Amino acid sequence: MKNTLKYLAVLLPLVVAVPFLGTAGDRSGTVSEQFLKLPLDARTVAMGGADVALAWGTASIGYNPSGILSVNDYGFGASYTSWFANISNSYAGIVKRIPDVGAFGVSIISLSTDQMIETTPQFPEGTGRTFTVSDFAFSLAFARQVTDQFRVGINGKIIQSYLFDKEYGASTFAFDIGTLYDIPILRSRLGVSLTNIGKDIQFINETYSLPTALRFGVLTDIIKETDQSLVATLQISRLNDADEQYNLGVEYVFNNLVALRGGRKFAYDQENWTFGFGVKLTSLGLNGSVDYAFNNFVYLPGTHSFTIEMDF
């Protein structure tokens, strides 16, 4: 029975993804809710966005929910990314692990613009009113340890978008499924996830698909000692509005205190390399970390991400 569950845990995301693979390719501008593609924590940003096999902490709710089993008891995480054009992307999540049952998590993702001036053909310089554009995703996740080596998680989410304050908006629902498979003999871990499977979202008379993505990744411990570690991770992503994308990331941790990270993105229109660092808070008697990441763009300004992750 355990072996059957083990294989289902790996194959289910792939089986569910089959109907979506045929629609993938260059469909730029035909898929909405692009904020759901954005990385949620500074650690994965710094490692080139290769998150599916890394799957660590509360932020994994958004890209591979099986990763919330990395939380020992209670976990809390919050992130903030300052994007160009005065756009901000924020995340907050809480996870509770229950022995012999699994882990439960709730989270919220928000993306919002600064106040913008309303203009019309009659008032091209402004009507005197301002407005904001915002997106939200509210999630509830559950993950379970299927065997010693297999973990599976599922995440349901409600998505809300507002184009003009709260006057013009739309909402829909979606879910994610993800798995992790440890291979101790190879000091590696495989991750698979299928995200944003759900109902199309409709704005007035226009209907758009959600950004469904299938991700496959592998993480390998190159060095694993008591005072230092080095991991590398590679990810392949298949999106329903773009060609395949590839992510590569590395992380070096010294003295179990300071982490240095770098990454590279391939087949992206704008993004290319990333870097960042993290500091564990053990010296303060806390089980957590503070992380920073920089994401470089070819023609646009780079972005800065900050994350705090606590395990109680």
C-alpha positions, -999 to 999 in steps of 0.1 A, spaced: 0 0 0 28 24 9 45 18 -25 12 25 -43 8 58 -25 44 66 -31 41 63 -69 8 81 -69 24 110 -50 49 114 -78 27 107 -108 -4 127 -99 10 161 -107 22 148 -141 -11 131 -149 -32 162 -140 -8 183 -161 -13 164 -194 -43 185 -206 -23 217 -200 9 208 -218 -6 210 -252 -16 246 -247 19 257 -236 41 279 -258 44 316 -265 10 329 -255 21 361 -239 -7 384 -230 -34 357 -230 -30 346 -193 -39 367 -163 -29 367 -126 8 369 -135 16 378 -99 11 341 -91 44 334 -110 65 356 -87 88 339 -62 77 343 -26 108 343 -4 143 358 -7 160 324 -4 144 311 -36 148 344 -54 186 344 -46 188 308 -59 175 317 -94 139 309 -86 146 272 -85 121 265 -57 103 233 -63 129 209 -50 141 234 -23 106 236 -9 114 250 25 94 270 51 60 286 50 65 302 16 65 267 0 27 269 3 27 289 -29 50 267 -51 52 232 -36 29 227 -6 46 195 4 75 217 16 56 229 47 66 197 64 100 213 69 83 232 98 89 213 131 60 227 151 48 263 144 62 283 115 58 319 105 71 336 74 68 370 58 84 385 27 84 418 9 97 426 -27 100 461 -40 93 459 -78 98 486 -104 71 512 -112 62 514 -74 48 479 -74 51 459 -41 47 422 -36 41 408 -1 36 374 14 27 361 49 21 326 60 16 304 91 21 267 94 12 242 121 26 206 121 6 179 139 25 147 146 12 116 128 -13 138 108 6 163 87 11 200 84 -15 227 78 -8 262 65 -26 294 56 -11 323 36 -19 355 18 -1 369 -13 -7 405 -23 6 427 -52 -4 463 -54 5 495 -72 10 530 -58 -17 555 -62 -22 564 -99 -39 594 -114 -72 587 -132 -73 601 -167 -100 601 -194 -103 614 -230 -120 644 -216 -94 649 -188 -61 636 -202 -42 654 -174 -63 638 -146 -98 639 -132 -87 647 -97 -92 611 -86 -66 584 -79 -68 546 -79 -48 515 -73 -46 481 -89 -42 451 -66 -42 413 -66 -47 388 -37 -44 351 -32 -57 335 0 -45 299 5 -52 269 27 -27 240 24 -22 205 38 8 182 35 15 147 47 45 124 50 35 94 28 66 74 35 100 81 50 111 94 16 79 108 1 59 139 10 28 152 -8 9 185 -4 -21 202 -18 -31 239 -16 -65 255 -24 -66 293 -30 -91 320 -37 -78 347 -61 -91 382 -63 -81 410 -87 -91 447 -87 -84 469 -117 -97 501 -103 -98 501 -65 -127 479 -55 -150 491 -83 -138 467 -111 -127 433 -99 -130 396 -105 -123 365 -85 -118 328 -90 -103 297 -73 -74 273 -80 -54 246 -64 -18 234 -64 -3 200 -58 33 191 -50 56 163 -40 91 157 -27 111 125 -29 143 121 -9 171 99 -24 195 95 5 220 73 -14 225 101 -39 222 129 -13 195 144 -35 159 153 -35 133 155 -64 105 180 -64 74 181 -87 46 206 -86 16 216 -106 3 251 -97 -27 273 -104 -51 247 -118 -85 264 -117 -113 283 -132 -106 310 -157 -111 346 -144 -134 370 -162 -130 408 -162 -162 424 -175 -166 407 -209 -130 392 -212 -120 358 -199 -84 348 -192 -67 316 -181 -46 313 -150 -8 308 -152 -7 271 -148 28 257 -144 44 223 -142 78 223 -124 104 195 -120 135 200 -100 164 182 -83 185 194 -53 218 178 -44 240 181 -13 275 187 -26 290 193 8 272 184 40 294 188 71 287 200 106 303 234 100 295 240 63 273 229 35 269 234 -2 237 226 -22 229 230 -58 194 229 -74 182 227 -110 146 232 -122 127 229 -154 94 247 -157 66 243 -183 41 272 -183 9 275 -203 19 309 -217 56 305 -225 83 281 -236 103 260 -211 123 279 -186 153 267 -166 166 278 -132 199 270 -115 208 279 -79 235 273 -53 238 280 -16 268 278 6 263 279 44 293 286 67 293 277 104 256 271 102 252 308 105 257 327 72 244 316 38 256 329 5 235 323 -26 235 327 -63 214 317 -93 209 319 -130 177 320 -151 176 307 -187 150 313 -214 135 344 -196 127 376 -215 142 399 -190 155 381 -159 190 366 -158 211 363 -127 204 365 -90 223 366 -57 216 370 -20 225 361 15 209 350 48 217 351 85 204 326 110 192 340 143 206 313 166 229 339 182 198 356 195 183 324 208 158 322 180 152 294 155 148 314 123 166 334 96 166 368 78 172 367 41 179 392 13 179 387 -25 186 407 -56 170 398 -90 186 413 -120 168 424 -152 183 431 -186 166 465 -193 145 471 -161 158 480 -126 166 450 -104 143 441 -75 151 436 -38 135 409 -16 135 406 21 122 376 42 120 366 78 113 329 86 107 316 122 102 281 135 87 279 170 
